[in-house]
Amino acid sequence: MTTAVLAGHQPVRPGWLGRHTEPPLAPALEIIDAHHHFFSGADWHYLTDELAADAAQVPGLRATVFVECGEHHRDTGPAGLRPVGETEFVRDLTAAATGIEFAAAIVGATDLREPTAAAALDAHREAGGGRFRGIRQSIAWDPDPAVTHPQREPPAGLYASAAFRRGFGLLGPRGLTFDAWCYHPQLGEVTDLARAFPDTRIVLDHCGGPLGVGRHADAFPVWQRNLAELARCDNVVVKLGGLGMTSIGHRFFAAPNPPDSTRLATALRPWVHTVIDLFGARRCLFESNFPVDKASYGYGVFWNACTRLTDGAGADERAALFAGTAREVYRIPSAGPAGQTR
């Protein structure tokens, strides 16, 4: 089984994070973390024990959504089927009851261009034990050397290619979602895809990847304009998070102390409020992107910042942002305080 390698991301520093903690601002608020990963490597190690320790800071957390990250792919067999090993790994890792439904939904990986795409989707579904919900295939890449690059550069025009779209067309009839991960100059490619498949739910990760480094240091207006065009596609929802990554431009990790929730909310507000204004609360869902964003701030601090960011929202809007949209998009059953499905 292969293990993911995270290149270009800042390391998690527990001692630095421990310099600031704070109690939950809204302990009774129901929360679903719509995007996190598990890593089992030596440098990046984040499994259920680590997630449980973070979750202890957030009493309202009821469930989480695991999103593929290259962990535990099979070493043999057809290339398109090898990522099924990650779904098997997550299923087994989270089988034990914790009181919180870790990986209540699983978003896996496969190359939708492969001729084995249909077999891979069916294998993921079987491996997921009723929790497999969709696929993520990234195009996040930019030629600027200041931007974090994936291990493998995605081919140009991937989402428009005939082979990819043949595979993508398999998702909707199976009731599966597609997580799109791109940087903001590539948002037009997601828009074209959404228009071509209006009946397939697309989940845009990390606020659409607004870059803030190198040649993109002043890119807010371009990101906003591209996102506004995508917002016209009713089949697209957006995850609010992922803004602690290096390429976004925030340098929380460089400060002597981690940010508190007030400072974090102030920094994230222009991006998060722009997305909510464009898409509406019922087409947005909060995500931690942990442990990647854990290099920049603590788990409890992040969810407190989200609470501050929604101070002016109505009760129904806040419920959608923190849990309702995630439940609907990823088909997560309602759960009681102890994580018991009802």
C-alpha positions in Angstrom: 0.0 0.0 0.0 1.4 3.4 -1.0 1.4 6.3 1.5 0.7 10.0 0.5 3.5 12.5 0.5 2.7 16.2 1.2 5.2 18.4 -0.6 5.1 22.2 -0.3 2.9 22.3 2.9 4.0 23.7 6.2 4.4 21.1 9.0 2.1 20.8 11.9 3.7 22.0 15.2 1.8 20.9 18.3 3.9 23.0 20.6 3.2 26.2 18.6 -0.5 25.4 18.4 -0.6 24.8 22.2 0.3 28.4 22.8 -3.3 29.4 22.2 -6.5 27.4 22.9 -10.0 28.7 23.6 -13.4 27.3 24.7 -16.1 26.8 22.1 -18.3 29.8 21.4 -21.3 27.8 20.4 -21.0 24.4 22.1 -24.6 23.3 21.2 -24.2 24.1 17.5 -24.4 20.9 15.3 -21.3 20.6 13.1 -20.3 18.3 10.3 -16.7 18.7 9.1 -17.1 18.5 5.4 -13.5 17.9 4.4 -10.5 16.3 6.2 -7.8 13.7 5.5 -6.1 10.8 7.2 -2.3 10.4 6.8 -0.2 7.5 8.1 3.3 8.6 7.2 6.1 9.5 9.5 6.1 13.2 8.7 2.4 13.5 8.3 0.5 11.3 10.8 -3.1 12.0 11.3 -5.5 9.2 12.1 -8.5 8.7 14.3 -6.6 9.3 17.5 -5.4 12.7 16.3 -8.8 13.6 14.9 -10.5 12.6 18.1 -8.1 14.8 20.1 -9.0 17.8 17.8 -12.7 16.9 17.9 -12.7 17.1 21.7 -12.4 20.8 21.3 -15.7 21.0 19.4 -18.6 19.5 21.4 -21.1 20.0 18.5 -19.1 17.9 16.0 -21.4 15.0 14.9 -19.8 13.6 11.7 -17.0 14.1 9.2 -16.4 13.7 5.5 -13.1 12.0 4.5 -11.7 13.2 1.2 -9.1 11.3 -0.8 -5.4 12.2 -0.3 -3.4 9.4 -1.9 -3.3 7.1 1.1 -3.0 3.3 1.0 -3.6 2.9 -2.7 -3.2 -0.7 -3.8 0.3 -1.6 -5.2 -1.0 -4.0 -7.8 -3.9 -4.3 -10.2 -5.3 -1.9 -12.9 -4.3 1.7 -12.2 -7.8 2.9 -12.1 -8.7 0.4 -9.3 -5.7 1.0 -7.1 -7.2 4.0 -5.2 -10.0 1.7 -4.0 -7.4 0.6 -1.3 -7.8 4.1 0.3 -11.6 3.6 0.7 -10.9 0.2 2.3 -8.3 1.7 4.6 -10.7 4.5 5.8 -13.6 2.0 6.2 -11.5 -0.2 8.4 -9.9 2.7 10.3 -13.2 4.2 11.3 -15.2 1.0 11.9 -15.0 1.4 15.7 -17.6 3.5 17.4 -16.2 6.8 18.7 -19.4 8.8 19.5 -18.6 10.9 16.4 -19.2 9.5 12.9 -15.7 9.8 11.5 -15.8 9.4 7.7 -19.6 9.2 7.7 -19.1 10.0 4.0 -16.1 8.9 1.9 -14.9 10.7 -1.2 -12.5 8.5 -3.1 -10.2 8.8 -6.1 -9.9 7.3 -9.5 -8.8 8.6 -12.9 -12.1 9.0 -14.7 -10.3 8.8 -18.0 -9.4 5.1 -17.4 -11.5 2.5 -19.2 -11.9 0.9 -15.7 -13.8 4.0 -14.4 -17.1 2.2 -14.1 -15.6 -0.8 -12.3 -13.7 1.5 -10.0 -16.8 3.4 -8.9 -18.6 0.1 -8.2 -15.6 -1.2 -6.3 -15.4 2.0 -4.2 -19.1 1.6 -3.4 -18.7 -2.0 -2.3 -15.5 -1.1 -0.3 -17.1 1.9 1.4 -19.7 -0.1 3.4 -22.5 2.2 2.5 -20.4 5.4 3.0 -18.9 6.0 -0.4 -20.3 9.2 -1.9 -18.2 10.3 -4.8 -14.8 11.0 -6.5 -12.3 13.8 -6.4 -9.9 14.4 -9.3 -7.8 17.5 -9.0 -6.6 20.0 -11.6 -5.0 22.3 -9.0 -1.8 23.5 -10.7 -0.2 26.8 -11.6 3.2 27.5 -13.4 4.2 30.0 -10.7 7.0 28.4 -8.6 5.6 30.2 -5.5 2.4 28.0 -5.7 2.4 24.6 -4.1 2.6 21.9 -6.8 1.2 18.4 -6.6 3.4 15.4 -7.0 2.1 14.8 -10.5 1.1 17.7 -12.8 -2.4 17.2 -14.1 -2.7 17.4 -17.8 -3.9 20.7 -19.3 -7.6 20.8 -20.1 -8.3 17.6 -18.1 -12.0 18.5 -17.2 -12.7 19.2 -20.9 -11.2 16.0 -22.3 -13.5 13.5 -24.0 -12.1 10.6 -21.9 -12.6 12.4 -18.6 -16.1 13.4 -19.5 -17.0 9.9 -20.5 -16.0 8.8 -17.0 -17.6 11.8 -15.4 -20.9 10.9 -17.0 -20.9 7.7 -14.9 -21.3 9.7 -11.6 -24.8 11.2 -12.0 -26.6 8.0 -12.8 -25.0 6.4 -9.8 -26.0 9.2 -7.5 -22.4 10.2 -6.9 -20.9 13.6 -6.4 -17.7 15.1 -7.8 -15.3 17.1 -5.7 -13.4 19.6 -7.8 -10.1 21.0 -6.6 -8.5 23.7 -8.6 -6.8 27.1 -8.3 -8.8 30.2 -9.0 -7.4 30.8 -12.6 -8.9 27.3 -13.4 -12.4 28.0 -12.2 -13.6 28.5 -15.8 -12.9 24.8 -16.4 -15.2 23.8 -13.5 -17.9 26.2 -14.8 -17.7 24.5 -18.3 -17.9 21.1 -16.7 -20.9 22.1 -14.5 -22.8 23.5 -17.5 -22.1 20.3 -19.5 -23.5 18.1 -16.6 -26.2 20.1 -14.9 -27.7 17.0 -13.2 -24.4 16.0 -11.4 -23.6 17.6 -8.1 -20.2 19.3 -8.1 -18.6 20.3 -4.8 -15.9 23.0 -5.2 -13.2 22.5 -2.6 -11.4 25.2 -0.6 -13.3 28.3 -1.7 -12.2 27.7 -5.3 -8.5 27.9 -4.5 -7.8 31.7 -4.3 -4.1 32.0 -4.7 -2.3 34.8 -2.9 1.4 34.3 -3.7 3.8 35.1 -6.5 2.1 36.6 -9.5 -1.3 36.1 -7.8 -0.7 38.3 -4.8 -3.5 40.7 -5.9 -5.8 38.2 -7.5 -8.9 38.7 -5.3 -10.9 40.5 -8.1 -10.1 37.7 -10.6 -11.1 35.0 -8.2 -14.3 36.9 -7.4 -15.2 37.3 -11.0 -14.5 33.7 -11.9 -16.5 32.5 -8.9 -19.4 34.7 -9.7 -19.7 33.0 -13.1 -19.6 29.5 -11.5 -22.3 30.5 -9.0 -24.8 30.6 -11.9 -24.6 26.8 -12.1 -27.1 25.5 -9.6 -25.5 22.1 -9.4 -22.4 23.5 -7.7 -21.8 23.9 -3.9 -18.7 25.3 -2.3 -16.7 24.3 0.7 -15.6 27.1 3.0 -12.1 26.3 4.2 -8.7 25.4 3.0 -7.5 28.9 3.5 -4.7 28.0 5.8 -2.6 26.5 3.0 0.6 28.2 2.0 -0.4 29.1 -1.5 -3.4 31.1 -0.3 -1.0 33.7 1.0 -1.9 33.9 4.7 1.2 33.4 6.8 -0.3 32.4 10.2 2.5 29.8 10.6 5.2 32.5 10.5 3.8 34.4 13.6 5.2 33.7 17.1 1.8 32.5 18.2 -1.1 30.9 16.4 -4.1 33.1 15.6 -7.1 33.3 17.9 -10.5 33.0 16.4 -11.1 36.8 16.2 -7.9 37.3 14.1 -8.6 34.2 12.0 -12.2 35.3 11.3 -11.0 38.8 10.3 -8.5 37.2 7.8 -11.0 34.8 6.3 -14.0 37.1 6.2 -13.4 38.6 2.7 -13.2 35.2 1.1 -15.8 33.4 3.1 -18.4 36.2 2.9 -17.9 36.6 -0.8 -18.6 32.9 -1.4 -21.7 33.0 0.8 -22.9 36.1 -0.9 -22.5 34.5 -4.4 -23.9 31.0 -3.6 -26.1 31.5 -0.6 -25.8 29.6 2.7 -27.6 26.5 1.4 -25.0 26.0 -1.2 -22.0 26.4 1.1 -20.5 24.1 3.8 -17.7 24.6 6.3 -14.6 22.3 6.1 -11.5 22.1 8.2 -9.1 20.7 5.6 -7.3 19.1 8.6 -4.5 18.3 9.1 -3.2 20.4 6.2 -4.6 23.6 7.6 -3.5 22.6 11.1 -0.2 24.1 10.2 -1.9 27.5 10.5 -4.4 27.2 13.3 -6.1 24.9 15.8 -9.3 22.9 15.3 -11.3 24.6 18.0 -10.1 28.0 16.9 -11.1 27.4 13.3 -14.7 26.4 14.3 -14.9 29.4 16.7 -13.8 31.6 13.7 -16.6 30.1 11.6 -19.0 30.9 14.4 -17.8 34.5 14.4 -18.1 34.6 10.6 -21.8 33.7 10.9 -22.8 36.1 13.7 -25.2 37.9 11.4 -26.7 34.8 9.8 -30.2 33.5 10.6 -30.6 30.3 12.4 -31.6 28.4 9.3 -28.6 29.8 7.3 -26.2 28.9 10.1 -27.6 25.4 10.4 -27.1 24.9 6.7 -23.5 26.2 6.7 -22.4 24.1 9.7 -24.2 20.8 9.0 -27.3 20.9 6.8 -25.7 21.4 3.4 -23.1 18.6 4.2 -25.9 16.2 5.2 -27.8 16.9 2.0 -24.9 16.8 -0.4 -23.1 13.8 1.1 -26.3 12.0 2.3 -25.3 11.8 5.9 -28.2 10.6 8.2 -29.2 12.8 11.1 -27.5 11.7 14.3 -28.1 12.3 18.0 -25.6 13.7 20.6 -23.8 10.3 20.9 -23.5 9.8 17.2 -26.4 7.4 17.0 -28.2 7.5 13.7 -31.9 8.3 14.0 
